[in-house]
C-alpha cells in the first residue's frame, strides 16, 4: 500500500515506521526543520524492539508531489486541520481512506466539511 502521514510527529512518525517496516510505501508530509531532519536522517523509533530507522518513499511539505495514496494518516494539531485537509486533496483517490489521529472526537466531522464522505474514517491510537 501507499500511505501518507500528514504532520509526521509522534503518532504519524510511529505509524510511518511500523508500516514501512512491514513493506508499505510511506510518504511523510512535514515542514521546516522537521522535514529537513527526515530527509537527512530518516525516521527513527527507539522502542522495546530496539532501534528502528526507515527512509520515507518521499518526504515533502507539498502533498501534490505525492500523488494518490491508499491511506492518509492525519495527525495535525487541531487548529491546523482545515488547511492540512485542503492540502491533502491531491493525494485522494476514489478509494483513499483518511484516518484522523487528533485529540478530540470531532476530527472526522471537521474533515467531512472539506473531504468527501467516502474518504473519511475515524481513528484512535494507543502507543
N, CA, C and O atoms as a Tinker XYZ file with bonds, in Angstrom:
   508  protein
     1  N      0.832000   -1.184000    0.000000    73     2
     2  CA     0.000000    0.000000    0.000000    64     1     3
     3  C      0.875000    1.246000    0.000000    63     2     4     5
     4  O      2.002000    1.235000    0.497000    81     3
     5  N      0.343000    2.301000   -0.558000    73     3     6
     6  CA     0.976000    3.619000   -0.488000    64     5     7
     7  C      0.232000    4.413000    0.575000    63     6     8     9
     8  O     -0.981000    4.603000    0.493000    81     7
     9  N      0.973000    4.869000    1.564000    73     7    10
    10  CA     0.384000    5.540000    2.720000    64     9    11
    11  C      1.115000    6.853000    2.941000    63    10    12    13
    12  O      2.341000    6.910000    2.837000    81    11
    13  N      0.373000    7.901000    3.243000    73    11    14
    14  CA     0.971000    9.189000    3.584000    64    13    15
    15  C      0.663000    9.520000    5.034000    63    14    16    17
    16  O     -0.453000    9.304000    5.508000    81    15
    17  N      1.655000   10.043000    5.727000    73    15    18
    18  CA     1.424000   10.567000    7.068000    64    17    19
    19  C      1.506000   12.079000    6.976000    63    18    20    21
    20  O      2.502000   12.629000    6.506000    81    19
    21  N      0.464000   12.741000    7.424000    73    19    22
    22  CA     0.401000   14.204000    7.364000    64    21    23
    23  C      0.683000   14.747000    8.750000    63    22    24    25
    24  O      0.021000   14.380000    9.721000    81    23
    25  N      1.671000   15.626000    8.834000    73    23    26
    26  CA     2.194000   16.134000   10.103000    64    25    27
    27  C      2.809000   14.957000   10.847000    63    26    28    29
    28  O      2.283000   14.489000   11.856000    81    27
    29  N      3.916000   14.501000   10.330000    73    27    30
    30  CA     4.556000   13.281000   10.809000    64    29    31
    31  C      5.259000   13.548000   12.127000    63    30    32    33
    32  O      6.469000   13.772000   12.168000    81    31
    33  N      4.490000   13.521000   13.197000    73    31    34
    34  CA     5.020000   13.734000   14.539000    64    33    35
    35  C      5.005000   12.437000   15.321000    63    34    36    37
    36  O      5.411000   11.392000   14.812000    81    35
    37  N      4.534000   12.503000   16.568000    73    35    38
    38  CA     4.558000   11.343000   17.455000    64    37    39
    39  C      3.796000   10.149000   16.920000    63    38    40    41
    40  O      4.379000    9.085000   16.714000    81    39
    41  N      2.516000   10.304000   16.694000    73    39    42
    42  CA     1.693000    9.195000   16.209000    64    41    43
    43  C      1.998000    8.899000   14.741000    63    42    44    45
    44  O      2.198000    7.742000   14.370000    81    43
    45  N      2.033000    9.934000   13.907000    73    43    46
    46  CA     2.315000    9.733000   12.490000    64    45    47
    47  C      3.678000    9.111000   12.248000    63    46    48    49
    48  O      3.824000    8.237000   11.395000    81    47
    49  N      4.678000    9.562000   13.000000    73    47    50
    50  CA     6.020000    9.009000   12.860000    64    49    51
    51  C      6.077000    7.556000   13.300000    63    50    52    53
    52  O      6.680000    6.721000   12.627000    81    51
    53  N      5.449000    7.255000   14.427000    73    51    54
    54  CA     5.398000    5.881000   14.921000    64    53    55
    55  C      4.753000    4.968000   13.888000    63    54    56    57
    56  O      5.296000    3.915000   13.553000    81    55
    57  N      3.582000    5.379000   13.382000    73    55    58
    58  CA     2.877000    4.550000   12.406000    64    57    59
    59  C      3.647000    4.459000   11.092000    63    58    60    61
    60  O      3.645000    3.409000   10.449000    81    59
    61  N      4.304000    5.545000   10.685000    73    59    62
    62  CA     5.104000    5.516000    9.457000    64    61    63
    63  C      6.197000    4.462000    9.561000    63    62    64    65
    64  O      6.409000    3.689000    8.627000    81    63
    65  N      6.887000    4.431000   10.691000    73    63    66
    66  CA     7.962000    3.451000   10.883000    64    65    67
    67  C      7.408000    2.034000   10.878000    63    66    68    69
    68  O      7.940000    1.160000   10.194000    81    67
    69  N      6.350000    1.805000   11.633000    73    67    70
    70  CA     5.789000    0.453000   11.707000    64    69    71
    71  C      5.267000   -0.017000   10.347000    63    70    72    73
    72  O      5.453000   -1.177000    9.981000    81    71
    73  N      4.616000    0.873000    9.600000    73    71    74
    74  CA     4.067000    0.491000    8.296000    64    73    75
    75  C      5.164000    0.281000    7.260000    63    74    76    77
    76  O      5.079000   -0.647000    6.456000    81    75
    77  N      6.188000    1.121000    7.265000    73    75    78
    78  CA     7.296000    0.956000    6.319000    64    77    79
    79  C      8.080000   -0.311000    6.627000    63    78    80    81
    80  O      8.553000   -0.988000    5.715000    81    79
    81  N      8.218000   -0.630000    7.902000    73    79    82
    82  CA     8.968000   -1.817000    8.313000    64    81    83
    83  C      8.332000   -3.099000    7.777000    63    82    84    85
    84  O      9.033000   -4.076000    7.516000    81    83
    85  N      7.017000   -3.098000    7.615000    73    83    86
    86  CA     6.355000   -4.311000    7.098000    64    85    87
    87  C      6.115000   -4.234000    5.585000    63    86    88    89
    88  O      5.397000   -5.060000    5.022000    81    87
    89  N      6.723000   -3.234000    4.933000    73    87    90
    90  CA     6.734000   -3.236000    3.484000    64    89    91
    91  C      5.879000   -2.227000    2.754000    63    90    92    93
    92  O      5.859000   -2.229000    1.523000    81    91
    93  N      5.176000   -1.370000    3.458000    73    91    94
    94  CA     4.364000   -0.365000    2.779000    64    93    95
    95  C      5.236000    0.805000    2.331000    63    94    96    97
    96  O      6.251000    1.105000    2.961000    81    95
    97  N      4.839000    1.468000    1.239000    73    95    98
    98  CA     5.493000    2.703000    0.815000    64    97    99
    99  C      4.878000    3.836000    1.626000    63    98   100   101
   100  O      3.665000    4.044000    1.587000    81    99
   101  N      5.711000    4.567000    2.362000    73    99   102
   102  CA     5.204000    5.622000    3.230000    64   101   103
   103  C      5.780000    6.967000    2.803000    63   102   104   105
   104  O      6.996000    7.142000    2.722000    81   103
   105  N      4.889000    7.906000    2.535000    73   103   106
   106  CA     5.271000    9.294000    2.265000    64   105   107
   107  C      5.068000   10.080000    3.551000    63   106   108   109
   108  O      4.032000    9.951000    4.203000    81   107
   109  N      6.044000   10.887000    3.914000    73   107   110
   110  CA     5.912000   11.708000    5.110000    64   109   111
   111  C      5.767000   13.166000    4.700000    63   110   112   113
   112  O      6.578000   13.699000    3.943000    81   111
   113  N      4.720000   13.798000    5.214000    73   111   114
   114  CA     4.464000   15.214000    4.972000    64   113   115
   115  C      4.845000   15.949000    6.255000    63   114   116   117
   116  O      4.278000   15.699000    7.318000    81   115
   117  N      5.797000   16.843000    6.142000    73   115   118
   118  CA     6.272000   17.603000    7.300000    64   117   119
   119  C      6.721000   18.976000    6.805000    63   118   120   121
   120  O      6.661000   19.264000    5.610000    81   119
   121  N      7.172000   19.823000    7.740000    73   119   122
   122  CA     7.610000   21.173000    7.367000    64   121   123
   123  C      8.925000   21.526000    8.043000    63   122   124   125
   124  O      9.330000   20.905000    9.026000    81   123
   125  N      9.572000   22.527000    7.496000    73   123   126
   126  CA    10.713000   23.170000    8.130000    64   125   127
   127  C     11.833000   22.235000    8.537000    63   126   128   129
   128  O     12.210000   21.320000    7.805000    81   127
   129  N     12.358000   22.493000    9.737000    73   127   130
   130  CA    13.494000   21.732000   10.250000    64   129   131
   131  C     13.157000   20.254000   10.406000    63   130   132   133
   132  O     14.019000   19.396000   10.219000    81   131
   133  N     11.912000   19.956000   10.746000    73   131   134
   134  CA    11.498000   18.552000   10.883000    64   133   135
   135  C     11.626000   17.826000    9.545000    63   134   136   137
   136  O     12.135000   16.707000    9.487000    81   135
   137  N     11.166000   18.463000    8.481000    73   135   138
   138  CA    11.283000   17.877000    7.143000    64   137   139
   139  C     12.754000   17.712000    6.762000    63   138   140   141
   140  O     13.150000   16.676000    6.228000    81   139
   141  N     13.554000   18.732000    7.037000    73   139   142
   142  CA    14.989000   18.634000    6.739000    64   141   143
   143  C     15.607000   17.440000    7.458000    63   142   144   145
   144  O     16.394000   16.699000    6.869000    81   143
   145  N     15.253000   17.253000    8.726000    73   143   146
   146  CA    15.780000   16.128000    9.503000    64   145   147
   147  C     15.375000   14.793000    8.886000    63   146   148   149
   148  O     16.199000   13.892000    8.729000    81   147
   149  N     14.089000   14.680000    8.536000    73   147   150
   150  CA    13.593000   13.438000    7.940000    64   149   151
   151  C     14.339000   13.143000    6.635000    63   150   152   153
   152  O     14.730000   12.002000    6.389000    81   151
   153  N     14.533000   14.156000    5.810000    73   151   154
   154  CA    15.243000   13.951000    4.542000    64   153   155
   155  C     16.692000   13.546000    4.754000    63   154   156   157
   156  O     17.226000   12.744000    3.989000    81   155
   157  N     17.328000   14.082000    5.769000    73   155   158
   158  CA    18.740000   13.783000    6.018000    64   157   159
   159  C     18.941000   12.479000    6.784000    63   158   160   161
   160  O     19.892000   11.746000    6.516000    81   159
   161  N     18.053000   12.183000    7.737000    73   159   162
   162  CA    18.286000   11.086000    8.668000    64   161   163
   163  C     17.241000    9.986000    8.664000    63   162   164   165
   164  O     17.452000    8.943000    9.283000    81   163
   165  N     16.130000   10.186000    7.992000    73   163   166
   166  CA    15.032000    9.236000    8.061000    64   165   167
   167  C     14.264000    9.410000    9.367000    63   166   168   169
   168  O     14.436000   10.404000   10.072000    81   167
   169  N     13.431000    8.453000    9.675000    73   167   170
   170  CA    12.669000    8.436000   10.927000    64   169   171
   171  C     13.204000    7.297000   11.786000    63   170   172   173
   172  O     13.449000    6.195000   11.294000    81   171
   173  N     13.380000    7.573000   13.060000    73   171   174
   174  CA    13.906000    6.556000   13.968000    64   173   175
   175  C     12.991000    6.414000   15.165000    63   174   176   177
   176  O     12.507000    7.403000   15.715000    81   175
   177  N     12.762000    5.187000   15.559000    73   175   178
   178  CA    11.988000    4.867000   16.747000    64   177   179
   179  C     12.866000    4.042000   17.672000    63   178   180   181
   180  O     13.370000    2.986000   17.289000    81   179
   181  N     13.044000    4.533000   18.893000    73   179   182
   182  CA    13.701000    3.746000   19.938000    64   181   183
   183  C     12.600000    3.145000   20.782000    63   182   184   185
   184  O     11.892000    3.869000   21.482000    81   183
   185  N     12.445000    1.847000   20.728000    73   183   186
   186  CA    11.355000    1.204000   21.447000    64   185   187
   187  C     11.768000   -0.122000   22.026000    63   186   188   189
   188  O     12.950000   -0.467000   22.031000    81   187
   189  N     10.791000   -0.871000   22.516000    73   187   190
   190  CA    11.080000   -2.155000   23.151000    64   189   191
   191  C     11.716000   -3.179000   22.203000    63   190   192   193
   192  O     12.351000   -4.131000   22.655000    81   191
   193  N     11.545000   -2.983000   20.897000    73   191   194
   194  CA    12.152000   -3.893000   19.921000    64   193   195
   195  C     13.525000   -3.401000   19.469000    63   194   196   197
   196  O     14.120000   -3.960000   18.547000    81   195
   197  N     14.018000   -2.360000   20.118000    73   195   198
   198  CA    15.294000   -1.784000   19.729000    64   197   199
   199  C     15.095000   -0.556000   18.861000    63   198   200   201
   200  O     14.022000    0.048000   18.858000    81   199
   201  N     16.114000   -0.199000   18.142000    73   199   202
   202  CA    16.084000    0.992000   17.298000    64   201   203
   203  C     15.670000    0.611000   15.880000    63   202   204   205
   204  O     16.279000   -0.258000   15.256000    81   203
   205  N     14.626000    1.272000   15.379000    73   203   206
   206  CA    14.140000    1.057000   14.017000    64   205   207
   207  C     14.264000    2.368000   13.259000    63   206   208   209
   208  O     13.797000    3.402000   13.737000    81   207
   209  N     14.882000    2.344000   12.094000    73   207   210
   210  CA    15.016000    3.534000   11.261000    64   209   211
   211  C     14.533000    3.204000    9.860000    63   210   212   213
   212  O     14.853000    2.150000    9.310000    81   211
   213  N     13.759000    4.116000    9.292000    73   211   214
   214  CA    13.274000    3.941000    7.921000    64   213   215
   215  C     13.546000    5.215000    7.129000    63   214   216   217
   216  O     13.712000    6.296000    7.695000    81   215
   217  N     13.588000    5.066000    5.841000    73   215   218
   218  CA    13.620000    6.196000    4.911000    64   217   219
   219  C     12.258000    6.230000    4.229000    63   218   220   221
   220  O     11.761000    5.206000    3.760000    81   219
   221  N     11.670000    7.398000    4.179000    73   219   222
   222  CA    10.374000    7.551000    3.516000    64   221   223
   223  C     10.528000    7.336000    2.020000    63   222   224   225
   224  O     11.577000    7.617000    1.439000    81   223
   225  N      9.471000    6.835000    1.413000    73   223   226
   226  CA     9.424000    6.734000   -0.042000    64   225   227
   227  C      9.557000    8.142000   -0.605000    63   226   228   229
   228  O     10.243000    8.343000   -1.607000    81   227
   229  N      8.905000    9.127000    0.031000    73   227   230
   230  CA     9.059000   10.537000   -0.298000    64   229   231
   231  C      8.807000   11.316000    0.993000    63   230   232   233
   232  O      7.915000   10.973000    1.769000    81   231
   233  N      9.588000   12.350000    1.212000    73   231   234
   234  CA     9.379000   13.264000    2.341000    64   233   235
   235  C      9.294000   14.664000    1.744000    63   234   236   237
   236  O     10.209000   15.111000    1.051000    81   235
   237  N      8.190000   15.347000    2.019000    73   235   238
   238  CA     7.948000   16.630000    1.369000    64   237   239
   239  C      7.027000   17.486000    2.219000    63   238   240   241
   240  O      6.376000   16.991000    3.139000    81   239
   241  N      6.978000   18.780000    1.905000    73   239   242
   242  CA     5.991000   19.669000    2.516000    64   241   243
   243  C      4.874000   19.986000    1.523000    63   242   244   245
   244  O      4.000000   20.805000    1.808000    81   243
   245  N      4.903000   19.336000    0.354000    73   243   246
   246  CA     3.932000   19.585000   -0.706000    64   245   247
   247  C      3.213000   18.288000   -1.076000    63   246   248   249
   248  O      3.734000   17.495000   -1.860000    81   247
   249  N      2.014000   18.067000   -0.514000    73   247   250
   250  CA     1.286000   16.826000   -0.800000    64   249   251
   251  C      1.008000   16.590000   -2.283000    63   250   252   253
   252  O      0.821000   15.444000   -2.692000    81   251
   253  N      0.976000   17.644000   -3.096000    73   251   254
   254  CA     0.709000   17.455000   -4.527000    64   253   255
   255  C      1.846000   16.701000   -5.213000    63   254   256   257
   256  O      1.655000   16.189000   -6.316000    81   255
   257  N      3.025000   16.619000   -4.590000    73   255   258
   258  CA     4.151000   15.868000   -5.156000    64   257   259
   259  C      4.033000   14.366000   -4.902000    63   258   260   261
   260  O      4.774000   13.579000   -5.491000    81   259
   261  N      3.121000   13.970000   -4.041000    73   259   262
   262  CA     2.998000   12.568000   -3.648000    64   261   263
   263  C      2.128000   11.782000   -4.624000    63   262   264   265
   264  O      2.449000   10.639000   -4.951000    81   263
   265  N      1.046000   12.372000   -5.087000    73   263   266
   266  CA     0.101000   11.648000   -5.931000    64   265   267
   267  C     -0.888000   10.872000   -5.078000    63   266   268   269
   268  O     -0.895000   11.000000   -3.854000    81   267
   269  N     -1.718000   10.073000   -5.719000    73   267   270
   270  CA    -2.743000    9.317000   -4.999000    64   269   271
   271  C     -2.114000    8.269000   -4.090000    63   270   272   273
   272  O     -1.130000    7.620000   -4.444000    81   271
   273  N     -2.705000    8.123000   -2.915000    73   271   274
   274  CA    -2.283000    7.105000   -1.954000    64   273   275
   275  C     -3.501000    6.280000   -1.544000    63   274   276   277
   276  O     -4.643000    6.668000   -1.788000    81   275
   277  N     -3.235000    5.144000   -0.922000    73   275   278
   278  CA    -4.320000    4.283000   -0.452000    64   277   279
   279  C     -4.881000    4.759000    0.889000    63   278   280   281
   280  O     -6.069000    4.591000    1.167000    81   279
   281  N     -4.020000    5.351000    1.711000    73   279   282
   282  CA    -4.449000    5.803000    3.034000    64   281   283
   283  C     -3.645000    7.031000    3.434000    63   282   284   285
   284  O     -2.481000    7.186000    3.064000    81   283
   285  N     -4.299000    7.900000    4.202000    73   283   286
   286  CA    -3.642000    9.078000    4.772000    64   285   287
   287  C     -3.837000    9.028000    6.273000    63   286   288   289
   288  O     -4.965000    9.007000    6.766000    81   287
   289  N     -2.729000    9.010000    6.991000    73   287   290
   290  CA    -2.748000    9.095000    8.450000    64   289   291
   291  C     -2.634000   10.574000    8.779000    63   290   292   293
   292  O     -1.621000   11.210000    8.488000    81   291
   293  N     -3.659000   11.102000    9.374000    73   291   294
   294  CA    -3.811000   12.545000    9.537000    64   293   295
   295  C     -3.557000   12.895000   10.993000    63   294   296   297
   296  O     -4.402000   12.641000   11.852000    81   295
   297  N     -2.391000   13.480000   11.277000    73   295   298
   298  CA    -2.011000   13.746000   12.663000    64   297   299
   299  C     -1.697000   15.188000   12.979000    63   298   300   301
   300  O     -0.887000   15.454000   13.867000    81   299
   301  N     -2.308000   16.125000   12.285000    73   299   302
   302  CA    -2.016000   17.540000   12.529000    64   301   303
   303  C     -2.595000   17.993000   13.864000    63   302   304   305
   304  O     -3.461000   17.325000   14.430000    81   303
   305  N     -2.122000   19.110000   14.357000    73   303   306
   306  CA    -2.729000   19.727000   15.538000    64   305   307
   307  C     -4.107000   20.242000   15.145000    63   306   308   309
   308  O     -4.339000   20.575000   13.983000    81   307
   309  N     -5.012000   20.308000   16.100000    73   307   310
   310  CA    -6.400000   20.664000   15.822000    64   309   311
   311  C     -6.596000   21.952000   15.052000    63   310   312   313
   312  O     -7.458000   22.018000   14.176000    81   311
   313  N     -5.811000   22.985000   15.360000    73   311   314
   314  CA    -6.005000   24.270000   14.683000    64   313   315
   315  C     -5.465000   24.268000   13.254000    63   314   316   317
   316  O     -5.707000   25.218000   12.509000    81   315
   317  N     -4.749000   23.236000   12.861000    73   315   318
   318  CA    -4.241000   23.145000   11.500000    64   317   319
   319  C     -5.015000   22.187000   10.622000    63   318   320   321
   320  O     -4.642000   21.959000    9.471000    81   319
   321  N     -6.100000   21.619000   11.154000    73   319   322
   322  CA    -6.837000   20.573000   10.448000    64   321   323
   323  C     -7.368000   21.025000    9.097000    63   322   324   325
   324  O     -7.150000   20.341000    8.097000    81   323
   325  N     -8.051000   22.146000    9.040000    73   323   326
   326  CA    -8.693000   22.566000    7.795000    64   325   327
   327  C     -7.674000   22.817000    6.684000    63   326   328   329
   328  O     -7.849000   22.338000    5.564000    81   327
   329  N     -6.625000   23.555000    6.984000    73   327   330
   330  CA    -5.617000   23.851000    5.959000    64   329   331
   331  C     -4.924000   22.571000    5.497000    63   330   332   333
   332  O     -4.672000   22.403000    4.304000    81   331
   333  N     -4.617000   21.676000    6.418000    73   331   334
   334  CA    -3.962000   20.426000    6.056000    64   333   335
   335  C     -4.894000   19.543000    5.230000    63   334   336   337
   336  O     -4.448000   18.883000    4.292000    81   335
   337  N     -6.170000   19.525000    5.565000    73   335   338
   338  CA    -7.132000   18.721000    4.799000    64   337   339
   339  C     -7.209000   19.219000    3.358000    63   338   340   341
   340  O     -7.224000   18.414000    2.427000    81   339
   341  N     -7.257000   20.522000    3.168000    73   339   342
   342  CA    -7.284000   21.070000    1.812000    64   341   343
   343  C     -6.015000   20.699000    1.057000    63   342   344   345
   344  O     -6.067000   20.371000   -0.128000    81   343
   345  N     -4.869000   20.749000    1.745000    73   343   346
   346  CA    -3.597000   20.414000    1.107000    64   345   347
   347  C     -3.540000   18.944000    0.698000    63   346   348   349
   348  O     -2.788000   18.583000   -0.207000    81   347
   349  N     -4.330000   18.091000    1.359000    73   347   350
   350  CA    -4.332000   16.649000    1.076000    64   349   351
   351  C     -5.140000   16.271000   -0.154000    63   350   352   353
   352  O     -5.003000   15.155000   -0.655000    81   351
   353  N     -5.964000   17.153000   -0.642000    73   351   354
   354  CA    -6.854000   16.808000   -1.753000    64   353   355
   355  C     -6.126000   16.177000   -2.943000    63   354   356   357
   356  O     -6.674000   15.253000   -3.544000    81   355
   357  N     -4.915000   16.626000   -3.318000    73   355   358
   358  CA    -4.245000   15.984000   -4.452000    64   357   359
   359  C     -3.839000   14.525000   -4.207000    63   358   360   361
   360  O     -3.536000   13.807000   -5.161000    81   359
   361  N     -3.827000   14.081000   -2.959000    73   359   362
   362  CA    -3.449000   12.694000   -2.665000    64   361   363
   363  C     -4.644000   11.752000   -2.665000    63   362   364   365
   364  O     -4.477000   10.536000   -2.574000    81   363
   365  N     -5.858000   12.311000   -2.767000    73   363   366
   366  CA    -7.065000   11.486000   -2.681000    64   365   367
   367  C     -7.392000   10.805000   -3.993000    63   366   368   369
   368  O     -7.471000   11.443000   -5.043000    81   367
   369  N     -7.580000    9.502000   -3.917000    73   367   370
   370  CA    -8.178000    8.741000   -4.996000    64   369   371
   371  C     -9.587000    8.370000   -4.553000    63   370   372   373
   372  O     -9.981000    8.692000   -3.432000    81   371
   373  N    -10.338000    7.712000   -5.391000    73   371   374
   374  CA   -11.724000    7.389000   -5.023000    64   373   375
   375  C    -11.788000    6.432000   -3.838000    63   374   376   377
   376  O    -12.785000    6.423000   -3.116000    81   375
   377  N    -10.752000    5.627000   -3.620000    73   375   378
   378  CA   -10.758000    4.655000   -2.521000    64   377   379
   379  C     -9.798000    5.000000   -1.383000    63   378   380   381
   380  O     -9.601000    4.186000   -0.481000    81   379
   381  N     -9.203000    6.181000   -1.408000    73   379   382
   382  CA    -8.284000    6.585000   -0.338000    64   381   383
   383  C     -9.050000    6.752000    0.960000    63   382   384   385
   384  O    -10.116000    7.368000    0.980000    81   383
   385  N     -8.517000    6.211000    2.039000    73   383   386
   386  CA    -9.129000    6.404000    3.344000    64   385   387
   387  C     -8.252000    7.364000    4.141000    63   386   388   389
   388  O     -7.035000    7.197000    4.222000    81   387
   389  N     -8.895000    8.372000    4.727000    73   387   390
   390  CA    -8.209000    9.360000    5.563000    64   389   391
   391  C     -8.597000    9.065000    7.010000    63   390   392   393
   392  O     -9.772000    9.105000    7.374000    81   391
   393  N     -7.586000    8.768000    7.828000    73   391   394
   394  CA    -7.836000    8.401000    9.217000    64   393   395
   395  C     -7.223000    9.466000   10.126000    63   394   396   397
   396  O     -6.000000    9.571000   10.214000    81   395
   397  N     -8.061000   10.258000   10.803000    73   395   398
   398  CA    -7.526000   11.278000   11.701000    64   397   399
   399  C     -7.127000   10.697000   13.054000    63   398   400   401
   400  O     -7.859000    9.907000   13.650000    81   399
   401  N     -5.961000   11.102000   13.517000    73   399   402
   402  CA    -5.469000   10.740000   14.845000    64   401   403
   403  C     -5.184000   12.042000   15.583000    63   402   404   405
   404  O     -4.026000   12.411000   15.779000    81   403
   405  N     -6.229000   12.728000   15.987000    73   403   406
   406  CA    -6.116000   14.010000   16.682000    64   405   407
   407  C     -6.806000   13.894000   18.027000    63   406   408   409
   408  O     -7.670000   13.040000   18.223000    81   407
   409  N     -6.420000   14.757000   18.948000    73   407   410
   410  CA    -7.148000   14.818000   20.210000    64   409   411
   411  C     -8.558000   15.316000   19.929000    63   410   412   413
   412  O     -8.753000   16.219000   19.116000    81   411
   413  N     -9.524000   14.734000   20.593000    73   411   414
   414  CA   -10.916000   15.144000   20.419000    64   413   415
   415  C    -11.653000   14.205000   19.486000    63   414   416   417
   416  O    -11.052000   13.538000   18.643000    81   415
   417  N    -12.949000   14.165000   19.650000    73   415   418
   418  CA   -13.771000   13.236000   18.881000    64   417   419
   419  C    -14.386000   13.876000   17.642000    63   418   420   421
   420  O    -15.062000   13.193000   16.873000    81   419
   421  N    -14.168000   15.157000   17.435000    73   419   422
   422  CA   -14.824000   15.851000   16.332000    64   421   423
   423  C    -13.982000   15.917000   15.067000    63   422   424   425
   424  O    -14.429000   16.505000   14.082000    81   423
   425  N    -12.797000   15.347000   15.048000    73   423   426
   426  CA   -11.889000   15.476000   13.902000    64   425   427
   427  C    -12.518000   14.963000   12.610000    63   426   428   429
   428  O    -12.436000   15.636000   11.582000    81   427
   429  N    -13.136000   13.801000   12.640000    73   427   430
   430  CA   -13.750000   13.257000   11.427000    64   429   431
   431  C    -14.864000   14.169000   10.934000    63   430   432   433
   432  O    -14.993000   14.387000    9.729000    81   431
   433  N    -15.671000   14.705000   11.843000    73   431   434
   434  CA   -16.741000   15.621000   11.446000    64   433   435
   435  C    -16.178000   16.877000   10.787000    63   434   436   437
   436  O    -16.746000   17.382000    9.819000    81   435
   437  N    -15.076000   17.372000   11.305000    73   435   438
   438  CA   -14.442000   18.556000   10.715000    64   437   439
   439  C    -13.860000   18.236000    9.347000    63   438   440   441
   440  O    -13.937000   19.058000    8.434000    81   439
   441  N    -13.281000   17.056000    9.194000    73   439   442
   442  CA   -12.749000   16.657000    7.890000    64   441   443
   443  C    -13.856000   16.532000    6.851000    63   442   444   445
   444  O    -13.641000   16.833000    5.677000    81   443
   445  N    -15.035000   16.093000    7.274000    73   443   446
   446  CA   -16.157000   15.920000    6.345000    64   445   447
   447  C    -16.610000   17.233000    5.717000    63   446   448   449
   448  O    -17.286000   17.216000    4.688000    81   447
   449  N    -16.258000   18.350000    6.301000    73   447   450
   450  CA   -16.598000   19.651000    5.713000    64   449   451
   451  C    -15.699000   19.967000    4.524000    63   450   452   453
   452  O    -16.007000   20.867000    3.743000    81   451
   453  N    -14.584000   19.234000    4.373000    73   451   454
   454  CA   -13.607000   19.515000    3.321000    64   453   455
   455  C    -13.421000   18.322000    2.385000    63   454   456   457
   456  O    -13.298000   18.496000    1.172000    81   455
   457  N    -13.400000   17.122000    2.941000    73   455   458
   458  CA   -13.120000   15.921000    2.168000    64   457   459
   459  C    -14.403000   15.143000    1.889000    63   458   460   461
   460  O    -15.352000   15.231000    2.668000    81   459
   461  N    -14.450000   14.387000    0.800000    73   459   462
   462  CA   -15.634000   13.575000    0.510000    64   461   463
   463  C    -15.882000   12.539000    1.617000    63   462   464   465
   464  O    -14.943000   11.969000    2.173000    81   463
   465  N    -17.139000   12.315000    1.917000    73   463   466
   466  CA   -17.513000   11.376000    2.982000    64   465   467
   467  C    -16.944000    9.983000    2.750000    63   466   468   469
   468  O    -16.561000    9.304000    3.703000    81   467
   469  N    -16.887000    9.549000    1.492000    73   467   470
   470  CA   -16.393000    8.195000    1.186000    64   469   471
   471  C    -14.935000    7.997000    1.583000    63   470   472   473
   472  O    -14.470000    6.863000    1.692000    81   471
   473  N    -14.202000    9.110000    1.803000    73   471   474
   474  CA   -12.781000    9.017000    2.109000    64   473   475
   475  C    -12.448000    9.134000    3.596000    63   474   476   477
   476  O    -11.314000    8.870000    3.994000    81   475
   477  N    -13.407000    9.520000    4.408000    73   475   478
   478  CA   -13.107000    9.829000    5.819000    64   477   479
   479  C    -13.505000    8.684000    6.740000    63   478   480   481
   480  O    -14.638000    8.203000    6.704000    81   479
   481  N    -12.563000    8.260000    7.557000    73   479   482
   482  CA   -12.812000    7.248000    8.590000    64   481   483
   483  C    -12.566000    7.925000    9.947000    63   482   484   485
   484  O    -12.436000    9.146000   10.020000    81   483
   485  N    -12.506000    7.146000   10.986000    73   483   486
   486  CA   -12.160000    7.682000   12.290000    64   485   487
   487  C    -11.066000    6.805000   12.868000    63   486   488   489
   488  O    -10.990000    5.615000   12.562000    81   487
   489  N    -10.223000    7.387000   13.700000    73   487   490
   490  CA    -9.108000    6.617000   14.222000    64   489   491
   491  C     -8.865000    6.865000   15.684000    63   490   492   493
   492  O     -9.305000    7.867000   16.247000    81   491
   493  N     -8.160000    5.940000   16.291000    73   491   494
   494  CA    -7.744000    6.046000   17.686000    64   493   495
   495  C     -6.442000    5.295000   17.799000    63   494   496   497
   496  O     -6.293000    4.214000   17.229000    81   495
   497  N     -5.500000    5.856000   18.527000    73   495   498
   498  CA    -4.215000    5.176000   18.696000    64   497   499
   499  C     -3.832000    5.169000   20.165000    63   498   500   501
   500  O     -4.087000    6.123000   20.900000    81   499
   501  N     -3.224000    4.090000   20.565000    73   499   502
   502  CA    -2.650000    3.984000   21.899000    64   501   503
   503  C     -1.264000    3.386000   21.729000    63   502   504   505
   504  O     -1.119000    2.236000   21.315000    81   503
   505  N     -0.256000    4.168000   22.048000    73   503   506
   506  CA     1.120000    3.717000   21.881000    64   505   507
   507  C      1.734000    3.497000   23.239000    63   506   508
   508  O      2.900000    3.113000   23.335000    81   507
